[in-house]
Amino acid sequence: MQAFAKRAAFLLARTTEILATLLLITVTALNLTQVVGRYAFSIGFSWTEELMRYLMIWLMMLGSVAAIYRIEHMGVETLESMVAPRYAPLVRSALYSLGAIFCLVVLIYGWPLALRNAGQVAPASGIPMIYPYLALPVGSALLLIQIGLSWFGGWDEHRKSPAADGDVT
């Protein structure tokens, strides 16, 4: 069971990293298009800023899943370093327990919020507002899954090392 949880946590982190990377590339391309269009051709696109904002919300939620897998949340590392090394796993578990509670609250309240905004469209881009709002419940659900898988799989310190990505046993 522990090996399955480790493998599933790795696959979830890798998938969200890839999606977050693609979103970052898209946001960068949109931003570059806006800047070049504005300064080189004196034209601007009204929808790029809005779309970038919504994509960054998704990027943050997806990137957080990978950060949990790699134990790279700044606050967790800071608080862990303040206690004796033997207590660090307890601090980590307590902090991720609080994080899981927060994610559960965001999931519970975020889903109805997304559904209530399903009929609205973004003013500049015209995309349905359910897509930006879905970032909260979907991201929270993925974060909860990653926290659970990391608990069952163990909080391995080797996750901090990018060279160990292929070794998930």
C-alpha positions as CSV (number, residue, x, y, z in Angstrom):
1,M,0.0,0.0,0.0
2,Q,2.8,2.4,0.8
3,A,4.5,1.7,-2.5
4,F,1.3,2.4,-4.3
5,A,0.8,5.7,-2.4
6,K,4.4,6.8,-3.2
7,R,3.9,6.0,-6.9
8,A,0.5,7.7,-7.1
9,A,1.8,10.8,-5.3
10,F,4.7,11.0,-7.7
11,L,2.4,10.6,-10.8
12,L,0.0,13.3,-9.4
13,A,2.9,15.7,-8.8
14,R,4.5,15.0,-12.2
15,T,1.1,15.5,-14.0
16,T,0.4,18.8,-12.1
17,E,4.0,20.0,-12.8
18,I,3.5,19.4,-16.5
19,L,0.2,21.2,-16.5
20,A,1.6,24.1,-14.5
21,T,4.5,24.4,-16.9
22,L,2.2,24.5,-19.9
23,L,0.2,27.2,-18.1
24,L,3.3,29.2,-17.3
25,I,4.4,29.0,-20.9
26,T,1.0,30.2,-22.0
27,V,0.9,33.1,-19.6
28,T,4.4,34.1,-20.7
29,A,3.4,34.0,-24.4
30,L,0.2,36.0,-23.7
31,N,2.2,38.6,-21.7
32,L,4.9,38.8,-24.4
33,T,2.1,39.2,-27.1
34,Q,0.6,42.0,-25.1
35,V,3.9,43.9,-24.5
36,V,5.1,43.5,-28.1
37,G,1.7,44.4,-29.5
38,R,1.4,47.5,-27.3
39,Y,4.9,48.9,-27.8
40,A,5.9,47.7,-31.3
41,F,2.5,47.9,-33.1
42,S,0.5,50.3,-30.8
43,I,-2.2,47.7,-30.5
44,G,-3.4,45.9,-27.3
45,F,-5.5,43.0,-26.7
46,S,-8.1,43.6,-24.0
47,W,-8.5,39.9,-23.2
48,T,-4.9,38.9,-22.5
49,E,-4.6,40.4,-19.0
50,E,-7.9,38.9,-17.9
51,L,-7.0,35.4,-19.3
52,M,-3.5,35.6,-17.7
53,R,-5.1,36.3,-14.3
54,Y,-7.3,33.3,-14.5
55,L,-4.5,31.0,-15.8
56,M,-2.3,32.2,-12.9
57,I,-5.0,31.0,-10.4
58,W,-4.9,27.6,-12.0
59,L,-1.1,27.7,-12.1
60,M,-0.9,28.4,-8.4
61,M,-3.3,25.6,-7.4
62,L,-1.6,23.0,-9.6
63,G,1.9,24.1,-8.6
64,S,0.9,23.7,-4.9
65,V,0.2,20.0,-5.5
66,A,3.8,19.5,-6.7
67,A,5.2,21.6,-3.8
68,I,3.4,19.3,-1.3
69,Y,5.0,16.3,-2.9
70,R,8.4,17.9,-2.8
71,I,7.9,19.3,0.8
72,E,8.8,22.7,-0.6
73,H,6.2,24.9,1.0
74,M,8.1,27.8,2.6
75,G,6.2,28.0,5.8
76,V,6.5,24.3,6.5
77,E,10.3,24.3,6.0
78,T,10.6,27.4,8.1
79,L,8.7,26.0,11.0
80,E,10.4,22.6,10.7
81,S,13.8,24.2,11.0
82,M,12.7,25.9,14.3
83,V,12.4,22.6,16.1
84,A,14.7,19.7,16.9
85,P,15.1,17.3,13.9
86,R,13.4,14.5,15.8
87,Y,10.2,16.7,16.0
88,A,10.3,17.9,12.4
89,P,8.0,15.0,11.1
90,L,5.5,15.9,13.8
91,V,5.5,19.6,12.9
92,R,5.2,18.6,9.2
93,S,2.2,16.4,9.9
94,A,0.6,19.0,12.0
95,L,1.1,21.7,9.4
96,Y,-0.2,19.5,6.5
97,S,-3.2,18.5,8.7
98,L,-4.0,22.2,9.0
99,G,-3.5,22.6,5.3
100,A,-5.8,19.7,4.6
101,I,-8.5,21.2,6.8
102,F,-8.1,24.5,4.9
103,C,-8.4,22.7,1.6
104,L,-11.5,20.9,2.7
105,V,-13.1,24.2,3.6
106,V,-12.1,25.7,0.2
107,L,-13.5,22.6,-1.5
108,I,-16.8,22.7,0.4
109,Y,-17.4,26.4,-0.3
110,G,-15.6,26.6,-3.6
111,W,-17.8,24.1,-5.5
112,P,-21.1,25.9,-4.9
113,L,-19.4,29.2,-5.7
114,A,-18.2,27.9,-9.0
115,L,-21.6,26.6,-9.8
116,R,-23.3,29.9,-8.9
117,N,-21.0,31.7,-11.4
118,A,-21.5,29.2,-14.2
119,G,-23.9,31.6,-16.0
120,Q,-21.5,34.6,-16.0
121,V,-18.9,35.3,-18.7
122,A,-15.7,37.3,-18.3
123,P,-16.1,40.8,-19.7
124,A,-13.0,41.0,-21.9
125,S,-12.4,37.4,-22.9
126,G,-15.9,36.1,-22.9
127,I,-15.0,32.8,-21.3
128,P,-17.5,31.3,-18.8
129,M,-16.6,32.2,-15.3
130,I,-17.1,28.7,-14.1
131,Y,-13.6,27.8,-15.4
132,P,-11.7,30.3,-13.3
133,Y,-13.8,29.5,-10.3
134,L,-13.3,25.8,-10.7
135,A,-9.6,26.2,-9.9
136,L,-10.5,26.5,-6.2
137,P,-12.4,23.2,-5.7
138,V,-10.4,21.2,-8.2
139,G,-7.1,22.5,-6.9
140,S,-8.2,21.8,-3.3
141,A,-9.3,18.3,-4.1
142,L,-6.0,17.6,-5.8
143,L,-4.2,19.1,-2.8
144,L,-6.2,16.9,-0.4
145,I,-5.4,13.8,-2.5
146,Q,-1.7,14.7,-2.5
147,I,-1.6,15.3,1.2
148,G,-3.3,11.9,1.8
149,L,-1.0,10.1,-0.6
150,S,2.0,11.7,1.0
151,W,0.9,10.6,4.5
152,F,0.4,7.0,3.4
153,G,3.5,7.0,1.3
154,G,5.7,8.7,3.9
155,W,7.3,12.1,3.8
156,D,10.5,11.1,2.2
157,E,13.3,13.6,2.3
158,H,14.6,12.4,-1.1
159,R,11.7,14.2,-2.7
160,K,13.5,17.5,-2.2
161,S,16.1,16.4,-4.6
162,P,15.1,16.7,-8.3
163,A,17.7,14.0,-9.2
164,A,15.6,11.5,-7.3
165,D,12.5,12.0,-9.4
166,G,12.8,8.7,-11.2
167,D,13.2,6.8,-7.9
168,V,9.8,6.6,-6.3
169,T,10.1,3.2,-4.6
